[in-house]
Amino acid sequence: MKIAITGGTGFVGRELTDLLLQKGHEVFILSRSKQGKERGVTYVQWLSENASPEKQLEGVDAIVNLAGESISNGRWTEKQKQKIYDSRMKTTDEVLRILHALAIKPKVLVNASAIGIYPASNSTRYTEESKEVGTDYLARTVRDWELKAQSAEKLQIRVACGRFGIILGKSEGALPLMALPYKLFVGGPVGAGDNWMSWVHVKDVADALLFAIENPINGPFNVTAPHAKKMKDFGKTLASILKRPHYFPVPSFALKIALGEKSQLVIEGQHVIPQILIDEGYSFHFPNLESALRDIYK
C-alpha cells in the first residue's frame, strides 16, 4: 500500500515508518523542510508557501495524521495551550484540504487522538462505548480534534481516531522523565499513587495504527495496553526493572507548583480498556508492563 504520514519524523511517526517499510509498504512523509526520497521514504513538502502535496499523493491508500505540538513541551501557559490546540486544528485542516483535492480518495484516514478525552477517575473503566467526556483543556482539545478529523467521512473516507495512552519508549515520551528519579535513586510514588496509568509500548502504537488501516475500524479506538496500572504499582515495577529503590514520595502539591496545569498528566489518570482492538483480534506485543519495560531497557 501507499501510506502518507503527517508527523512522520516524531516519536510515533518514526516507529510507524520503520514498521511500514519492514512490511513492504510505500511511505510518504509530509514535511515542512525535507523533499525528495531517502531510504525508501518519499518526503513531500506541505504547510509552506506554494506547496501542493496533493500532486504527489494521488493514489495513496491511507493517510495517518500524527502532526501537532507535543503536550509535553514546556509549561502549559495560555500561549502554549493555544499553540497545542492550533497546531492540531491547522494540520488537520490541511489534511482535509488535501483529501478534497485528491481525485482518487484514500480508503482511510487514521487520526491521532488521546485518552485525555475521558474524565479523570480512580474508579471508572472506560471503553470506546463510554459516553463521558472531560471538561478540562486537554479533553476539549481532543474532542475538537476528533470532530474535525471525522468530517472526512463526508468524502466517503473511513475515519479511525486512535486514542493514545501514555506511550512508553526508551529515549522519548514520558518514560525517560519518569525513570530519571529512579536512576538517581530518589524515585517513589507521586501523591497517593492511586491514579490509573493507561500505558502502551510504542511498538504496539505503531502496530495498532497499521491494524486500523488494514481492518474495518471506524471512529475512536483506544490505543492502550489491556492491563492499566495504578501509578504506585507502575513505579514499583519500573524500580524493579531498573534495580532501584521506590520509597521517596513526591507530594502532589509540589508537582502542581512545578508544572502548573500540566501536572494533571501525572497526578490524574483514567483506566482505559482497548476494547475495539481486543474485539477485532489485535494481538499485543506487550500486554503486560513488566514485559514492556524489560524490552525497553534490555
Sequence and secondary structure as in RCSB ss.txt:
>XXXX:A:sequence
MKIAITGGTGFVGRELTDLLLQKGHEVFILSRSKQGKERGVTYVQWLSENASPEKQLEGVDAIVNLAGESISNGR
WTEKQKQKIYDSRMKTTDEVLRILHALAIKPKVLVNASAIGIYPASNSTRYTEESKEVGTDYLARTVRDWELKAQ
SAEKLQIRVACGRFGIILGKSEGALPLMALPYKLFVGGPVGAGDNWMSWVHVKDVADALLFAIENPINGPFNVTA
PHAKKMKDFGKTLASILKRPHYFPVPSFALKIALGEKSQLVIEGQHVIPQILIDEGYSFHFPNLESALRDIYK
>XXXX:A:secstr
 EEEEESTTSHHHHHHHHHHHHTT EEEEEESS  EEETTEEEEE SSTT  THHHHTT SEEEE  S  TTSS 
  HHHHHHHHHHHHHHHHHHHHHHHH SS  SEEEEEEEGGGS   SS EE TT      SHHHHHHHHHHHHHH
GGGGGT EEEEEEE EEE SSSBSHHHHHHHHHTT    BTTS SEE EEEHHHHHHHHHHHHHTT  EEEEES 
SS EEHHHHHHHHHHHHT      B HHHHHHHHGGGGHHHH   EE  HHHHHTT   S  SHHHHHHHHT 
